[in-house]
Amino acid sequence: MSISKRLLVVTQLTICFFLCNTNILWGNSVAKIHTEFLTEYDFLRIPEIFSGKEFTGSRVIVRSSHVRSGLYFSIPLGKKSSAIRKGKRVELQLIDTTSLFSRNFSFSLPEVSYNQKDLFIGITGADWNQSAMKLVAWKVEIFDSSKEPLFSSQSALWGHSK
């Protein structure tokens, strides 16, 4: 094999390595947070019909009220050894179209089992009026039991809003 072909193979393997392992290289800061309005029906599962209790499946769900409909931030929990899984408290700050000032929400996190894959943070009930509010900017922070930060992420506009 010629030197140029070897160089091409090494370059392709290197690019593949970087694309496939960004989470290993940059850790939890790369976790992609999705925001979406979900209705009560988006959470209904067959086991709930039989037990009467909400079936969360592979999700950890915390909400600002008992109402299920609202704006949700979903965060992948990562691998079983991920630091996010050790989180005890979530702090969410957001700015919506109804106010120039941020609103702050704080949530206690339950124990996270190894089969749970995503954290859903819900701004629900009277805290989120889908017909009147649109999300402008947000910041999420997860802390451990000693209030040390484990994870932080923010929207692109958050840094410009403060």
C-alpha positions as CSV (number, residue, x, y, z in Angstrom):
1,M,0.0,0.0,0.0
2,S,1.4,3.4,-0.9
3,I,2.0,6.1,1.6
4,S,-0.9,8.2,0.4
5,K,-3.4,5.3,0.8
6,R,-2.1,4.6,4.3
7,L,-2.4,8.3,5.2
8,L,-6.0,8.3,3.8
9,V,-6.9,5.2,5.9
10,V,-5.4,6.7,9.1
11,T,-7.2,10.0,8.5
12,Q,-10.6,8.2,8.0
13,L,-10.1,6.1,11.1
14,T,-9.2,9.2,13.1
15,I,-12.3,11.1,12.0
16,C,-14.4,8.0,12.8
17,F,-12.9,7.8,16.2
18,F,-13.7,11.5,17.0
19,L,-17.2,11.3,15.6
20,C,-18.0,8.1,17.6
21,N,-16.4,9.1,20.9
22,T,-17.2,12.7,21.5
23,N,-18.8,11.8,24.8
24,I,-15.6,10.1,26.0
25,L,-13.5,13.1,24.9
26,W,-15.6,15.9,26.4
27,G,-17.6,14.1,29.1
28,N,-21.1,15.2,30.2
29,S,-20.8,18.7,28.9
30,V,-21.8,17.4,25.4
31,A,-25.1,16.0,26.6
32,K,-27.8,17.2,24.2
33,I,-30.8,18.7,26.0
34,H,-34.1,18.6,24.1
35,T,-37.1,20.8,25.0
36,E,-40.6,19.8,24.0
37,F,-44.1,20.4,25.1
38,L,-45.7,17.2,26.2
39,T,-49.3,16.5,27.1
40,E,-50.7,14.2,29.8
41,Y,-51.4,11.6,27.1
42,D,-47.7,11.5,26.2
43,F,-47.0,9.9,29.6
44,L,-49.8,7.3,29.6
45,R,-48.6,3.7,29.5
46,I,-50.5,0.4,29.7
47,P,-49.1,-0.6,33.2
48,E,-50.7,2.6,34.6
49,I,-54.1,1.3,33.7
50,F,-53.6,-1.7,35.9
51,S,-51.7,-0.1,38.8
52,G,-53.2,3.4,38.9
53,K,-49.6,4.8,39.3
54,E,-47.6,6.6,36.6
55,F,-45.2,4.2,34.9
56,T,-42.0,6.1,34.1
57,G,-40.2,3.3,32.4
58,S,-36.6,4.3,31.7
59,R,-37.2,7.9,32.6
60,V,-36.6,9.9,35.8
61,I,-39.3,12.6,35.8
62,V,-39.5,15.6,38.1
63,R,-42.2,18.3,37.7
64,S,-43.0,21.8,39.0
65,S,-46.6,20.6,39.8
66,H,-48.6,17.4,39.8
67,V,-50.0,18.2,36.4
68,R,-48.3,16.3,33.6
69,S,-48.8,18.6,30.6
70,G,-46.1,21.2,30.2
71,L,-42.7,22.1,28.8
72,Y,-40.1,19.3,29.4
73,F,-36.3,19.4,29.3
74,S,-34.9,15.9,28.6
75,I,-31.3,15.1,29.5
76,P,-29.6,11.8,28.7
77,L,-28.2,10.3,31.9
78,G,-25.3,8.7,30.1
79,K,-23.5,5.5,31.1
80,K,-23.9,3.7,34.4
81,S,-20.9,5.5,35.8
82,S,-22.0,9.0,34.7
83,A,-21.7,11.7,37.3
84,I,-25.2,13.0,36.4
85,R,-26.6,9.8,38.0
86,K,-25.2,11.0,41.4
87,G,-27.2,14.2,41.2
88,K,-29.4,15.1,44.1
89,R,-30.7,18.6,43.0
90,V,-31.6,20.2,39.7
91,E,-31.7,24.0,39.3
92,L,-33.4,25.3,36.2
93,Q,-33.5,28.9,35.1
94,L,-35.6,30.0,32.1
95,I,-36.7,33.1,30.3
96,D,-40.0,33.0,28.3
97,T,-41.8,35.6,26.2
98,T,-44.0,36.8,29.0
99,S,-41.2,38.4,31.1
100,L,-37.7,39.9,30.7
101,F,-36.6,38.3,34.0
102,S,-35.7,34.7,34.5
103,R,-37.8,32.3,36.6
104,N,-36.0,29.8,38.8
105,F,-37.1,26.2,39.6
106,S,-35.5,23.8,41.9
107,F,-36.1,20.0,42.0
108,S,-35.0,17.2,44.3
109,L,-33.8,14.2,42.3
110,P,-34.8,10.7,43.4
111,E,-32.3,7.8,43.4
112,V,-31.4,6.9,39.8
113,S,-31.3,3.2,38.9
114,Y,-29.0,1.8,36.3
115,N,-31.9,1.0,33.8
116,Q,-33.0,4.7,33.7
117,K,-31.8,6.5,30.6
118,D,-33.2,10.0,30.6
119,L,-34.0,12.8,33.1
120,F,-37.2,14.7,32.3
121,I,-37.6,18.1,34.0
122,G,-41.1,19.4,33.6
123,I,-42.4,23.0,34.0
124,T,-46.1,22.1,34.2
125,G,-49.5,23.3,35.2
126,A,-49.8,27.0,35.9
127,D,-46.0,27.4,35.6
128,W,-46.2,26.9,31.8
129,N,-49.0,28.2,29.5
130,Q,-48.2,26.8,26.1
131,S,-50.6,29.2,24.3
132,A,-49.1,32.3,25.8
133,M,-45.4,31.4,26.5
134,K,-42.5,30.6,24.2
135,L,-39.1,29.6,25.6
136,V,-36.4,32.2,24.9
137,A,-33.4,31.0,27.0
138,W,-32.6,28.4,29.7
139,K,-29.8,27.1,32.0
140,V,-29.8,23.7,33.7
141,E,-27.4,22.7,36.6
142,I,-27.3,19.4,38.5
143,F,-25.6,19.3,41.9
144,D,-24.5,16.4,44.2
145,S,-25.4,16.1,47.9
146,S,-22.6,18.5,48.9
147,K,-23.9,21.1,46.4
148,E,-20.9,20.6,44.1
149,P,-21.9,21.0,40.4
150,L,-21.9,17.8,38.4
151,F,-23.4,19.1,35.1
152,S,-24.3,22.4,33.6
153,S,-25.7,23.3,30.2
154,Q,-27.4,26.3,28.7
155,S,-29.0,27.5,25.6
156,A,-27.1,29.7,23.1
157,L,-29.1,32.7,24.1
158,W,-28.6,32.3,27.9
159,G,-25.2,33.9,27.8
160,H,-26.5,36.9,26.0
161,S,-29.5,37.4,28.2
162,K,-27.6,38.1,31.4
